[in-house]
């Protein structure tokens, strides 16, 4: 069986200086989600996130890919990623295009080529430099902790992703139509991306698996600069 299951919690195992402390994490998340909520009123999941306690009990459960080792039909072969680093951020001012590229990176990893700290460092390049709006913890929570990463590495586990489409949630489009200037303070857009993640491991228990993926990302796209990732929202907005 693969070792890709992740223990999701807002503050699971220590990551040194990579994950901010509980106070700063809650502050950043509250600020970012407040910005998005001004445009996405009515999305219950985001409201719950804004008011939640930052504890393991409220963390989103880990998703478990559907693995199929012997039952036909076998999933399509997964090609190993090329190169030994996380893909650099795309340069675009289009929030949807950026979110699609960011989702693909978030759903991909390669324990054969990168250590967990190296993977983390690569993801950090995608985050907005405006610390006021950067919820790094929500991005770091997408990555297995160092111990689990090491176990995955023992099985030479890696994942690739394909992105189907990206769109602004309907609530965002409605809100912007009613008040186009509402976004001009932080310039943070909510973008929902769908796709599929394929996983392979080539250790003693060789196999493959895949699952559909869907995430809503908070993307900052100011008019005078390229887009950057602000956060991974806890609820996928339609």
LOFITI-557742 format. One record per residue: residue number from 0; residue in one letter; y, z, x of N, C-alpha, C in turn. Coordinates in nm, 3 decimals. Example, Ala and Ser with C-alpha at 12.3 -4.5 7.8 and 13.67 -1.06 7.14 Angstrom:
BEGIN
 fikol fipa    n_c2    n_c3    n_c1   ca_c2   ca_c3   ca_c1    c_c2    c_c3    c_c1
     0    A  -0.569   0.780   1.319  -0.450   0.780   1.230  -0.330   0.780   1.320
     1    S  -0.225   0.708   1.285  -0.106   0.714   1.367   0.003   0.787   1.290
//
This chain:
BEGIN
 fikol fipa    n_c2    n_c3    n_c1   ca_c2   ca_c3   ca_c1    c_c2    c_c3    c_c1
     0    X  -0.120   0.000   0.085   0.000   0.000   0.000   0.124   0.000   0.087
     1    X   0.231  -0.063   0.043   0.353  -0.067   0.123   0.421   0.068   0.125
     2    X   0.512   0.082   0.217   0.586   0.208   0.228   0.733   0.188   0.199
     3    X   0.759   0.101   0.100   0.899   0.066   0.077   0.967   0.156  -0.022
     4    X   0.893   0.246  -0.091   0.958   0.331  -0.190   1.060   0.420  -0.121
     5    X   1.179   0.434  -0.182   1.287   0.513  -0.125   1.313   0.636  -0.208
     6    X   1.336   0.747  -0.143   1.376   0.867  -0.214   1.525   0.860  -0.235
     7    X   1.563   0.833  -0.357   1.703   0.818  -0.386   1.766   0.952  -0.416
     8    X   1.865   0.990  -0.344   1.948   1.105  -0.378   2.080   1.087  -0.309
     9    X   2.182   1.146  -0.363   2.313   1.126  -0.308   2.324   1.180  -0.167
    10    X   2.247   1.282  -0.136   2.251   1.339  -0.002   2.111   1.381   0.039
    11    X   2.024   1.282   0.063   1.889   1.317   0.100   1.887   1.362   0.245
    12    X   1.805   1.301   0.333   1.794   1.349   0.470   1.922   1.321   0.546
    13    X   1.958   1.406   0.643   2.083   1.390   0.718   2.088   1.259   0.792
    14    X   2.206   1.199   0.800   2.224   1.076   0.876   2.336   1.094   0.977
    15    X   2.352   1.210   1.028   2.457   1.232   1.125   2.592   1.208   1.062
    16    X   2.674   1.126   1.127   2.809   1.100   1.078   2.816   0.981   0.986
    17    X   2.700   0.921   0.954   2.702   0.798   0.874   2.736   0.824   0.729
    18    X   2.700   0.939   0.677   2.724   0.968   0.536   2.825   1.078   0.523
    19    X   2.934   1.057   0.450   3.034   1.162   0.436   2.979   1.282   0.362
    20    X   3.044   1.394   0.380   3.001   1.516   0.313   3.020   1.508   0.165
    21    X   2.962   1.602   0.091   2.966   1.599  -0.055   3.106   1.589  -0.111
    22    X   3.202   1.660  -0.054   3.336   1.660  -0.109   3.401   1.524  -0.101
    23    X   3.394   1.462   0.020   3.458   1.333   0.036   3.387   1.226  -0.044
    24    X   3.254   1.236  -0.054   3.178   1.137  -0.130   3.217   1.139  -0.277
    25    X   3.224   1.258  -0.334   3.261   1.271  -0.475   3.401   1.219  -0.497
    26    X   3.492   1.250  -0.406   3.630   1.205  -0.420   3.640   1.054  -0.418
    27    X   3.572   0.991  -0.321   3.576   0.846  -0.312   3.513   0.781  -0.434
    28    X   3.399   0.832  -0.474   3.331   0.772  -0.588   3.414   0.787  -0.715
    29    X   3.472   0.902  -0.733   3.553   0.924  -0.853   3.671   0.828  -0.855
    30    X   3.735   0.809  -0.739   3.851   0.722  -0.732   3.814   0.578  -0.762
    31    X   3.705   0.531  -0.697   3.664   0.393  -0.717   3.622   0.368  -0.860
    32    X   3.541   0.456  -0.914   3.493   0.436  -1.050   3.607   0.450  -1.150
    33    X   3.706   0.534  -1.120   3.821   0.545  -1.208   3.894   0.412  -1.215
    34    X   3.909   0.347  -1.099   3.975   0.216  -1.095   3.897   0.116  -1.180
    35    X   3.765   0.114  -1.162   3.684   0.019  -1.238   3.683   0.054  -1.386
    36    X   3.680   0.183  -1.416   3.674   0.225  -1.556   3.799   0.186  -1.634
    37    X   3.912   0.175  -1.567   4.032   0.132  -1.637   4.014  -0.010  -1.691
    38    X   3.920  -0.084  -1.632   3.893  -0.220  -1.675   3.762  -0.231  -1.753
    39    X   3.674  -0.135  -1.733   3.542  -0.142  -1.794   3.519  -0.028  -1.891
    40    X   3.618   0.007  -1.968   3.601   0.113  -2.067   3.492   0.074  -2.165
    41    X   3.408   0.171  -2.197   3.300   0.145  -2.290   3.165   0.130  -2.224
    42    X   3.159   0.122  -2.090   3.031   0.114  -2.023   2.982   0.255  -1.998
    43    X   2.887   0.298  -2.076   2.845   0.439  -2.075   2.792   0.483  -1.940
    44    X   2.721   0.395  -1.870   2.664   0.434  -1.742   2.769   0.472  -1.641
    45    X   2.881   0.400  -1.639   2.987   0.430  -1.543   3.059   0.558  -1.581
    46    X   3.072   0.582  -1.709   3.134   0.707  -1.752   3.049   0.825  -1.708
    47    X   2.918   0.813  -1.724   2.828   0.920  -1.682   2.838   0.942  -1.532
    48    X   2.849   0.833  -1.457   2.860   0.845  -1.312   2.988   0.917  -1.271
    49    X   3.096   0.889  -1.341   3.225   0.950  -1.308   3.219   1.101  -1.328
    50    X   3.145   1.146  -1.426   3.143   1.288  -1.459   3.022   1.362  -1.404
    51    X   2.935   1.291  -1.334   2.812   1.355  -1.289   2.838   1.449  -1.172
    52    X   2.743   1.540  -1.151   2.741   1.623  -1.032   2.675   1.543  -0.922
    53    X   2.722   1.557  -0.800   2.665   1.482  -0.689   2.544   1.555  -0.633
    54    X   2.434   1.552  -0.711   2.313   1.625  -0.675   2.194   1.533  -0.684
    55    X   2.081   1.570  -0.618   1.963   1.485  -0.624   1.911   1.463  -0.764
    56    X   1.930   1.562  -0.853   1.876   1.547  -0.988   1.941   1.433  -1.063
    57    X   2.065   1.394  -1.028   2.134   1.290  -1.102   2.126   1.156  -1.032
    58    X   2.057   1.150  -0.921   2.048   1.024  -0.848   1.961   0.925  -0.926
    59    X   1.991   0.797  -0.907   1.913   0.694  -0.974   1.773   0.689  -0.915
    60    X   1.671   0.669  -0.997   1.535   0.664  -0.945   1.513   0.540  -0.862
    61    X   1.425   0.550  -0.765   1.396   0.435  -0.680   1.319   0.332  -0.759
    62    X   1.349   0.207  -0.732   1.275   0.099  -0.796   1.151   0.070  -0.712
    63    X   1.042   0.036  -0.778   0.917   0.010  -0.708   0.877  -0.134  -0.731
    64    X   0.880  -0.218  -0.627   0.841  -0.358  -0.643   0.698  -0.370  -0.695
    65    X   0.675  -0.477  -0.770   0.543  -0.502  -0.824   0.457  -0.564  -0.714
    66    X   0.365  -0.491  -0.659   0.285  -0.543  -0.549   0.157  -0.606  -0.601
    67    X   0.119  -0.717  -0.538  -0.003  -0.785  -0.577  -0.073  -0.831  -0.449
    68    X  -0.180  -0.763  -0.414  -0.246  -0.793  -0.288  -0.363  -0.890  -0.305
    69    X  -0.436  -0.881  -0.415  -0.554  -0.965  -0.428  -0.560  -1.040  -0.560
    70    X  -0.492  -0.990  -0.662  -0.501  -1.053  -0.794  -0.428  -1.186  -0.794
    71    X  -0.491  -1.294  -0.839  -0.426  -1.425  -0.847  -0.330  -1.428  -0.965
    72    X  -0.226  -1.515  -0.967  -0.192  -1.597  -0.850  -0.115  -1.517  -0.747
    73    X  -0.137  -1.544  -0.621  -0.069  -1.471  -0.515   0.078  -1.511  -0.511
    74    X   0.166  -1.417  -0.479   0.307  -1.450  -0.468   0.333  -1.546  -0.354
    75    X   0.440  -1.621  -0.364   0.473  -1.717  -0.260   0.495  -1.646  -0.127
    76    X   0.455  -1.708  -0.016   0.473  -1.645   0.115   0.620  -1.612   0.140
    77    X   0.643  -1.500   0.205   0.778  -1.458   0.239   0.805  -1.495   0.383
    78    X   0.908  -1.573   0.408   0.942  -1.612   0.544   1.021  -1.501   0.612
    79    X   0.986  -1.473   0.734   1.054  -1.368   0.809   1.196  -1.410   0.839
    80    X   1.292  -1.318   0.828   1.431  -1.350   0.860   1.445  -1.387   1.006
    81    X   1.538  -1.475   1.036   1.565  -1.513   1.174   1.678  -1.427   1.228
    82    X   1.677  -1.407   1.359   1.783  -1.329   1.420   1.752  -1.181   1.419
    83    X   1.832  -1.104   1.491   1.806  -0.963   1.503   1.922  -0.877   1.459
    84    X   2.000  -0.921   1.361   2.111  -0.841   1.314   2.141  -0.871   1.168
    85    X   2.212  -0.780   1.105   2.253  -0.801   0.967   2.356  -0.913   0.963
    86    X   2.344  -0.998   0.864   2.436  -1.111   0.850   2.580  -1.061   0.840
    87    X   2.671  -1.130   0.905   2.813  -1.093   0.902   2.872  -1.119   0.765
    88    X   2.975  -1.045   0.727   3.038  -1.065   0.596   3.090  -1.208   0.580
    89    X   3.072  -1.263   0.461   3.126  -1.396   0.434   3.277  -1.386   0.421
    90    X   3.345  -1.490   0.454   3.490  -1.493   0.445   3.529  -1.575   0.322
    91    X   3.566  -1.507   0.218   3.604  -1.571   0.093   3.697  -1.479   0.015
    92    X   3.780  -1.539  -0.068   3.866  -1.461  -0.156   3.813  -1.462  -0.300
    93    X   3.695  -1.517  -0.319   3.632  -1.525  -0.450   3.541  -1.403  -0.467
    94    X   3.573  -1.310  -0.556   3.491  -1.189  -0.571   3.347  -1.215  -0.612
    95    X   3.324  -1.316  -0.694   3.187  -1.345  -0.736   3.104  -1.397  -0.619
    96    X   3.160  -1.490  -0.542   3.088  -1.543  -0.427   3.061  -1.434  -0.324
    97    X   3.157  -1.347  -0.304   3.138  -1.239  -0.209   3.030  -1.143  -0.257
    98    X   3.035  -1.107  -0.384   2.937  -1.014  -0.439   2.796  -1.069  -0.428
    99    X   2.780  -1.199  -0.450   2.648  -1.260  -0.439   2.596  -1.250  -0.296
   100    X   2.684  -1.275  -0.200   2.644  -1.267  -0.059   2.613  -1.122  -0.021
   101    X   2.694  -1.028  -0.071   2.673  -0.887  -0.039   2.542  -0.837  -0.099
   102    X   2.512  -0.877  -0.221   2.387  -0.835  -0.286   2.266  -0.885  -0.207
   103    X   2.275  -1.007  -0.159   2.164  -1.063  -0.081   2.140  -0.980   0.045
   104    X   2.249  -0.937   0.108   2.236  -0.854   0.229   2.180  -0.716   0.194
   105    X   2.226  -0.658   0.084   2.179  -0.525   0.043   2.030  -0.525   0.006
   106    X   1.982  -0.637  -0.044   1.842  -0.646  -0.085   1.750  -0.692   0.028
   107    X   1.805  -0.714   0.147   1.727  -0.764   0.260   1.723  -0.661   0.373
   108    X   1.613  -0.659   0.447   1.604  -0.574   0.565   1.486  -0.624   0.649
   109    X   1.479  -0.579   0.774   1.371  -0.619   0.862   1.344  -0.506   0.962
   110    X   1.244  -0.426   0.934   1.215  -0.312   1.022   1.153  -0.356   1.154
   111    X   1.112  -0.483   1.164   1.054  -0.532   1.290   1.161  -0.560   1.394
   112    X   1.280  -0.594   1.348   1.385  -0.640   1.439   1.498  -0.540   1.458
   113    X   1.518  -0.453   1.360   1.631  -0.362   1.364   1.586  -0.219   1.342
   114    X   1.650  -0.126   1.411   1.631   0.015   1.380   1.716   0.049   1.258
   115    X   1.691   0.164   1.198   1.771   0.204   1.081   1.918   0.216   1.115
   116    X   1.957   0.278   1.229   2.100   0.285   1.263   2.161   0.147   1.284
   117    X   2.086   0.053   1.340   2.138  -0.083   1.361   2.161  -0.152   1.227
   118    X   2.069  -0.132   1.134   2.085  -0.191   1.001   2.208  -0.131   0.931
   119    X   2.221   0.001   0.940   2.336   0.070   0.882   2.466   0.016   0.940
   120    X   2.470   0.000   1.072   2.591  -0.049   1.138   2.627  -0.188   1.089
   121    X   2.527  -0.271   1.064   2.554  -0.405   1.014   2.612  -0.403   0.874
   122    X   2.563  -0.314   0.790   2.616  -0.304   0.654   2.759  -0.254   0.653
   123    X   2.793  -0.168   0.748   2.928  -0.113   0.752   3.035  -0.220   0.769
   124    X   2.996  -0.333   0.828   3.094  -0.441   0.847   3.137  -0.502   0.714
   125    X   3.059  -0.481   0.609   3.091  -0.539   0.479   3.187  -0.450   0.398
   126    X   3.209  -0.327   0.442   3.287  -0.231   0.365   3.437  -0.249   0.386
   127    X   3.513  -0.231   0.278   3.658  -0.241   0.288   3.713  -0.140   0.388
   128    X   3.816  -0.180   0.459   3.881  -0.090   0.553   3.973   0.010   0.487
   129    X   3.996  -0.004   0.358   4.081   0.090   0.286   3.995   0.210   0.245
   130    X   4.000   0.314   0.324   3.914   0.430   0.302   3.934   0.493   0.165
   131    X   4.052   0.474   0.110   4.082   0.529  -0.022   3.987   0.475  -0.127
   132    X   3.941   0.351  -0.107   3.856   0.285  -0.207   3.713   0.261  -0.158
   133    X   3.682   0.301  -0.036   3.549   0.273   0.020   3.451   0.385  -0.013
   134    X   3.349   0.354  -0.089   3.243   0.450  -0.119   3.121   0.414  -0.034
   135    X   3.127   0.450   0.094   3.021   0.415   0.186   2.888   0.479   0.145
   136    X   2.891   0.599   0.090   2.768   0.668   0.054   2.686   0.589  -0.048
   137    X   2.753   0.522  -0.142   2.680   0.445  -0.242   2.609   0.325  -0.180
   138    X   2.660   0.276  -0.068   2.595   0.166   0.004   2.483   0.220   0.091
   139    X   2.509   0.329   0.163   2.408   0.389   0.250   2.287   0.434   0.171
   140    X   2.307   0.472   0.045   2.197   0.516  -0.040   2.097   0.403  -0.069
   141    X   2.135   0.278  -0.042   2.045   0.165  -0.064   1.946   0.150   0.051
   142    X   1.966   0.225   0.160   1.886   0.209   0.281   1.788   0.326   0.295
   143    X   1.661   0.299   0.329   1.566   0.408   0.351   1.614   0.500   0.463
   144    X   1.581   0.628   0.454   1.621   0.721   0.560   1.543   0.689   0.688
   145    X   1.586   0.744   0.802   1.525   0.708   0.931   1.373   0.729   0.936
   146    X   1.325   0.837   0.876   1.181   0.864   0.880   1.104   0.758   0.802
   147    X   1.150   0.728   0.680   1.083   0.627   0.599   1.094   0.489   0.665
   148    X   1.211   0.461   0.723   1.230   0.332   0.793   1.126   0.318   0.904
   149    X   1.103   0.428   0.977   1.005   0.425   1.086   0.864   0.397   1.033
   150    X   0.830   0.458   0.921   0.699   0.435   0.861   0.686   0.290   0.814
   151    X   0.792   0.237   0.757   0.792   0.096   0.717   0.775   0.007   0.840
   152    X   0.840   0.048   0.951   0.828  -0.028   1.075   0.686  -0.030   1.127
   153    X   0.611   0.078   1.105   0.471   0.082   1.147   0.390  -0.026   1.078
   154    X   0.433  -0.065   0.959   0.366  -0.172   0.884   0.438  -0.306   0.898
   155    X   0.538  -0.311   0.988   0.614  -0.435   1.011   0.668  -0.490   0.879
   156    X   0.726  -0.403   0.800   0.774  -0.442   0.666   0.912  -0.505   0.672
   157    X   0.931  -0.609   0.594   1.061  -0.673   0.585   1.080  -0.730   0.445
   158    X   1.204  -0.756   0.410   1.235  -0.808   0.277   1.340  -0.917   0.286
   159    X   1.324  -1.017   0.205   1.425  -1.121   0.190   1.467  -1.125   0.043
   160    X   1.577  -1.189   0.015   1.628  -1.192  -0.122   1.683  -1.330  -0.156
   161    X   1.668  -1.364  -0.281   1.733  -1.484  -0.335   1.824  -1.440  -0.449
   162    X   1.941  -1.498  -0.456   2.039  -1.462  -0.559   2.044  -1.571  -0.664
   163    X   2.031  -1.528  -0.789   2.036  -1.625  -0.898   2.178  -1.656  -0.941
   164    X   2.249  -1.555  -0.985   2.387  -1.578  -1.031   2.467  -1.449  -1.023
   165    X   2.597  -1.464  -1.031   2.688  -1.351  -1.034   2.795  -1.375  -1.139
   166    X   2.840  -1.269  -1.203   2.942  -1.286  -1.306   3.021  -1.157  -1.324
   167    X   3.142  -1.171  -1.379   3.219  -1.054  -1.419   3.158  -1.000  -1.548
   168    X   3.137  -0.870  -1.558   3.089  -0.813  -1.685   3.185  -0.849  -1.799
   169    X   3.131  -0.864  -1.917   3.213  -0.904  -2.031   3.328  -0.807  -2.054
   170    X   3.303  -0.678  -2.035   3.410  -0.580  -2.057   3.527  -0.603  -1.961
   171    X   3.496  -0.644  -1.838   3.602  -0.671  -1.741   3.684  -0.793  -1.784
   172    X   3.616  -0.898  -1.827   3.688  -1.018  -1.870   3.776  -0.990  -1.991
   173    X   3.725  -0.909  -2.083   3.804  -0.875  -2.201   3.927  -0.794  -2.163
   174    X   3.907  -0.696  -2.074   4.018  -0.611  -2.033   4.124  -0.689  -1.956
   175    X   4.081  -0.780  -1.869   4.177  -0.859  -1.792   4.254  -0.956  -1.881
   176    X   4.186  -1.006  -1.983   4.255  -1.095  -2.077   4.364  -1.019  -2.152
   177    X   4.336  -0.894  -2.183   4.434  -0.812  -2.256   4.547  -0.764  -2.166
   178    X   4.516  -0.737  -2.038   4.617  -0.686  -1.945   4.589  -0.739  -1.805
   179    X   4.635  -0.862  -1.775   4.606  -0.924  -1.645   4.658  -0.843  -1.527
   180    X   4.760  -0.761  -1.547   4.817  -0.685  -1.436   4.745  -0.557  -1.405
   181    X   4.643  -0.523  -1.484   4.576  -0.395  -1.466   4.504  -0.383  -1.332
   182    X   4.472  -0.496  -1.271   4.393  -0.494  -1.149   4.478  -0.500  -1.022
   183    X   4.607  -0.515  -1.038   4.692  -0.545  -0.923   4.727  -0.427  -0.834
   184    X   4.671  -0.311  -0.860   4.693  -0.198  -0.770   4.587  -0.197  -0.660
   185    X   4.462  -0.184  -0.699   4.352  -0.178  -0.601   4.286  -0.314  -0.578
   186    X   4.302  -0.407  -0.674   4.235  -0.536  -0.667   4.085  -0.520  -0.650
   187    X   4.027  -0.429  -0.726   3.883  -0.409  -0.723   3.821  -0.468  -0.850
   188    X   3.724  -0.556  -0.828   3.656  -0.624  -0.938   3.512  -0.574  -0.947
   189    X   3.461  -0.563  -1.067   3.319  -0.536  -1.087   3.249  -0.670  -1.102
   190    X   3.141  -0.690  -1.028   3.066  -0.814  -1.035   2.917  -0.781  -1.046
   191    X   2.852  -0.837  -1.145   2.708  -0.815  -1.164   2.632  -0.933  -1.105
   192    X   2.535  -0.902  -1.021   2.457  -1.005  -0.952   2.309  -0.986  -0.986
   193    X   2.241  -1.095  -1.012   2.097  -1.090  -1.037   2.024  -1.176  -0.934
   194    X   1.901  -1.143  -0.908   1.823  -1.219  -0.811   1.683  -1.165  -0.802
   195    X   1.620  -1.187  -0.687   1.483  -1.141  -0.667   1.464  -1.100  -0.521
   196    X   1.394  -0.989  -0.502   1.363  -0.941  -0.368   1.214  -0.960  -0.340
   197    X   1.183  -1.019  -0.225   1.044  -1.040  -0.184   1.017  -0.955  -0.059
   198    X   0.906  -0.884  -0.061   0.871  -0.791   0.046   0.737  -0.830   0.106
   199    X   0.725  -0.815   0.238   0.599  -0.840   0.306   0.577  -0.733   0.412
   200    X   0.454  -0.698   0.434   0.420  -0.604   0.541   0.292  -0.656   0.607
   201    X   0.289  -0.651   0.738   0.181  -0.714   0.813   0.102  -0.615   0.897
   202    X   0.109  -0.488   0.862   0.033  -0.386   0.935  -0.113  -0.387   0.893
   203    X  -0.177  -0.272   0.903  -0.320  -0.263   0.872  -0.348  -0.293   0.725
   204    X  -0.251  -0.271   0.641  -0.267  -0.295   0.497  -0.177  -0.412   0.456
   205    X  -0.205  -0.528   0.512  -0.120  -0.646   0.495  -0.107  -0.685   0.349
   206    X   0.013  -0.726   0.309   0.033  -0.770   0.172   0.175  -0.818   0.147
   207    X   0.201  -0.856   0.023   0.333  -0.901  -0.019   0.360  -0.849  -0.159
   208    X   0.485  -0.852  -0.198   0.523  -0.811  -0.332   0.662  -0.862  -0.363
   209    X   0.700  -0.858  -0.488   0.833  -0.904  -0.525   0.875  -0.838  -0.655
   210    X   1.006  -0.837  -0.680   1.058  -0.781  -0.804   1.195  -0.841  -0.832
   211    X   1.233  -0.852  -0.959   1.369  -0.895  -0.991   1.466  -0.784  -0.956
   212    X   1.587  -0.820  -0.917   1.688  -0.722  -0.883   1.817  -0.755  -0.959
   213    X   1.892  -0.652  -0.989   2.022  -0.668  -1.056   2.110  -0.551  -1.016
   214    X   2.231  -0.580  -0.973   2.324  -0.475  -0.932   2.465  -0.513  -0.973
   215    X   2.547  -0.411  -0.998   2.689  -0.433  -1.020   2.763  -0.374  -0.899
   216    X   2.838  -0.457  -0.832   2.910  -0.418  -0.712   3.059  -0.409  -0.741
   217    X   3.125  -0.315  -0.675   3.271  -0.308  -0.679   3.322  -0.382  -0.555
   218    X   3.397  -0.488  -0.578   3.443  -0.575  -0.469   3.595  -0.576  -0.466
   219    X   3.651  -0.553  -0.348   3.796  -0.556  -0.334   3.839  -0.691  -0.277
   220    X   3.926  -0.761  -0.348   3.974  -0.892  -0.305   4.125  -0.899  -0.323
   221    X   4.196  -0.854  -0.224   4.343  -0.865  -0.229   4.383  -1.010  -0.202
   222    X   4.496  -1.055  -0.258   4.535  -1.195  -0.245   4.557  -1.241  -0.101
   223    X   4.592  -1.150  -0.011   4.627  -1.189   0.125   4.516  -1.166   0.226
   224    X   4.392  -1.138   0.180   4.284  -1.115   0.275   4.149  -1.146   0.212
   225    X   4.047  -1.155   0.296   3.912  -1.181   0.246   3.859  -1.061   0.171
   226    X   3.763  -1.087   0.085   3.703  -0.980   0.006   3.622  -0.884   0.093
   227    X   3.602  -0.765   0.042   3.520  -0.662   0.108   3.450  -0.580   0.003
   228    X   3.340  -0.519   0.040   3.263  -0.437  -0.053   3.324  -0.297  -0.062
   229    X   3.341  -0.249  -0.185   3.394  -0.114  -0.205   3.283  -0.016  -0.240
   230    X   3.189  -0.057  -0.324   3.085   0.035  -0.369   2.972  -0.039  -0.439
   231    X   2.860   0.028  -0.450   2.750  -0.017  -0.536   2.752   0.077  -0.657
   232    X   2.778   0.023  -0.774   2.787   0.106  -0.893   2.649   0.148  -0.941
   233    X   2.640   0.265  -1.003   2.508   0.319  -1.040   2.443   0.252  -1.159
   234    X   2.521   0.180  -1.238   2.469   0.116  -1.359   2.501  -0.032  -1.357
   235    X   2.403  -0.113  -1.392   2.427  -0.258  -1.398   2.498  -0.290  -1.528
   236    X   2.618  -0.343  -1.518   2.697  -0.377  -1.635   2.665  -0.519  -1.682
   237    X   2.644  -0.541  -1.811   2.609  -0.674  -1.860   2.727  -0.770  -1.855
//
